[in-house]
Amino acid sequence: MPAAGHTTVPVIDDRTHYLVRLAAAIAGCTEQTLRSVIAEPHSADWSAEVEEVILQSYLFAGLPRALNAMRAWRALTGAQPARPATHGYVAMQELRADGEKTCAAVYGSSYERLRENIRALHPELDEWMIVEGYGKVLSRPGLDLKTRELCIVAACAATGQKRQLHSHVRGAMNTGATVPEIQRTLDSISNLIDSDSERDAREMLAHLVGK
């Protein structure tokens, strides 16, 4: 119990709690569960952030799930898109530069090795990762990079993507998330993911922190 006169500050706020649950539900849950999560208490002030989480989910959950999530969000709120399209006329060079900067922030000292490894898989995958993923999507305004990374952690945990989960747990820490924030993210989605996936995610976090 907190001492008299002191307030306990939540590790993550209500907005982040809602957003990480939404990310997990889009990636790994049925449409019925997704609709239930979308209908959980939230503020209209978060509309832009909610739509950013739905938009970025196509990178980690696929376009069909992103479309279904946006359809459910529109059905619930009746709202028009929170933002107009922002990248219709942005030059490829600008997207690439933004993507390189964002990807470097997420991967830190592992950034150059990541680029080499992905280029070895296929040069087009490297280009798409930087321009499409980190440039066009994850560098968008409307949601800070730390929260984006926590949502990606939630999505990867929900789908059992261990390799990507490892990268983005580190990415969350590289972009300012504390270990308690990542732990609370996993707490927030514990009833949306299977027990094996939750255990794997917590063990991975403990291993990374122990390094």
URCORBEL-V345889 format. One record per residue. N is the residue number from 1. PHI is phi in whole degrees, 0 to 359 (* if undefined). BURIAL is 1 if it has 9 or more other C-alpha atoms within 8 Angstrom, else 0. D_FIRST is the distance of its C-alpha to the first C-alpha in Angstrom with 1 decimal. Layout:
((N:PHI:BURIAL:D_FIRST) (N:PHI:BURIAL:D_FIRST))
This chain:
((1:*:0:0.0) (2:292:0:3.8) (3:294:0:6.5) (4:302:0:8.9) (5:86:0:11.4) (6:248:0:9.8) (7:250:0:9.8) (8:276:0:8.9) (9:270:0:12.5) (10:301:0:13.7) (11:294:0:15.6) (12:235:1:18.6) (13:279:0:19.4) (14:298:0:20.8) (15:297:1:24.3) (16:295:1:24.0) (17:304:1:22.3) (18:295:1:25.3) (19:293:1:27.8) (20:290:1:26.9) (21:295:1:27.0) (22:298:1:30.3) (23:301:1:31.6) (24:294:1:30.9) (25:293:1:32.4) (26:299:1:35.5) (27:285:1:36.1) (28:230:1:35.5) (29:248:1:35.2) (30:290:0:37.8) (31:297:0:38.8) (32:297:0:37.3) (33:294:1:33.9) (34:303:1:34.4) (35:297:1:35.3) (36:295:0:32.2) (37:293:1:30.0) (38:301:1:32.0) (39:279:0:31.5) (40:296:0:27.7) (41:306:0:26.2) (42:205:1:27.2) (43:258:0:28.6) (44:299:0:32.3) (45:293:0:31.6) (46:268:1:30.8) (47:306:1:34.3) (48:298:1:35.8) (49:293:1:32.9) (50:302:1:33.2) (51:293:1:36.9) (52:295:1:36.6) (53:296:1:34.4) (54:295:1:37.1) (55:298:1:39.9) (56:289:1:38.6) (57:294:1:38.0) (58:293:1:41.8) (59:290:0:41.6) (60:247:1:39.2) (61:235:1:39.9) (62:97:1:43.5) (63:298:1:45.2) (64:303:0:45.4) (65:291:1:41.7) (66:296:1:41.2) (67:296:0:43.9) (68:298:1:42.4) (69:293:1:39.0) (70:293:1:40.6) (71:296:0:42.7) (72:294:1:39.6) (73:296:1:37.9) (74:296:1:41.1) (75:296:0:41.5) (76:287:0:38.0) (77:264:0:38.2) (78:68:0:41.9) (79:277:0:41.3) (80:280:0:43.8) (81:308:0:42.9) (82:292:0:40.5) (83:223:0:42.7) (84:287:0:46.4) (85:300:0:47.5) (86:250:0:47.0) (87:241:0:49.0) (88:300:0:52.3) (89:237:0:54.3) (90:280:0:52.3) (91:294:0:54.6) (92:304:0:53.9) (93:297:0:53.8) (94:290:0:50.9) (95:298:1:48.9) (96:295:1:49.6) (97:296:1:48.5) (98:298:1:45.3) (99:295:1:44.7) (100:296:1:45.4) (101:295:0:43.0) (102:292:1:40.1) (103:296:1:40.9) (104:296:1:41.0) (105:295:1:37.5) (106:288:1:36.1) (107:265:1:38.0) (108:56:1:38.0) (109:292:0:40.2) (110:269:0:41.0) (111:299:1:42.7) (112:296:0:46.3) (113:296:0:46.1) (114:303:1:44.7) (115:300:1:47.7) (116:297:0:50.1) (117:295:0:48.8) (118:289:1:48.9) (119:298:1:52.3) (120:293:0:53.5) (121:292:0:52.4) (122:185:0:54.3) (123:302:1:54.8) (124:294:0:54.3) (125:297:1:50.8) (126:297:1:49.9) (127:298:1:51.4) (128:294:1:49.6) (129:302:1:46.3) (130:285:1:46.6) (131:285:1:48.5) (132:281:1:47.2) (133:287:1:43.7) (134:278:1:42.4) (135:274:1:44.9) (136:289:1:45.4) (137:260:1:42.1) (138:281:1:39.2) (139:264:1:40.5) (140:297:1:40.6) (141:287:0:39.0) (142:109:0:36.3) (143:205:1:33.4) (144:291:0:32.1) (145:294:1:32.9) (146:300:1:29.4) (147:293:1:28.5) (148:303:1:31.9) (149:295:1:31.1) (150:298:1:27.8) (151:292:1:29.8) (152:292:1:32.5) (153:304:1:30.1) (154:298:1:29.1) (155:295:1:32.8) (156:291:1:33.8) (157:296:1:31.2) (158:293:1:32.3) (159:253:1:35.9) (160:67:0:35.5) (161:273:1:37.2) (162:296:1:36.1) (163:296:0:38.3) (164:291:0:37.2) (165:299:1:33.6) (166:303:1:33.8) (167:298:1:35.6) (168:272:1:33.1) (169:297:1:29.9) (170:296:1:31.7) (171:298:1:32.8) (172:298:1:29.3) (173:293:1:28.3) (174:295:1:31.7) (175:257:1:31.1) (176:112:0:27.7) (177:285:1:25.1) (178:273:0:22.4) (179:300:0:21.7) (180:300:0:18.2) (181:294:1:20.1) (182:290:1:22.6) (183:300:1:20.2) (184:291:1:18.6) (185:300:1:22.2) (186:294:1:22.9) (187:300:0:19.9) (188:296:1:21.3) (189:253:1:24.7) (190:299:1:24.0) (191:271:0:25.6) (192:249:1:28.5) (193:237:1:29.8) (194:285:1:31.0) (195:296:0:29.1) (196:296:0:31.6) (197:295:1:31.2) (198:295:1:27.5) (199:299:0:27.8) (200:301:1:30.5) (201:295:1:28.5) (202:291:1:25.5) (203:295:0:27.9) (204:296:1:29.8) (205:298:1:26.8) (206:298:0:25.9) (207:296:0:29.6) (208:295:0:29.9) (209:293:0:26.9) (210:284:0:28.4) (211:292:0:31.7))
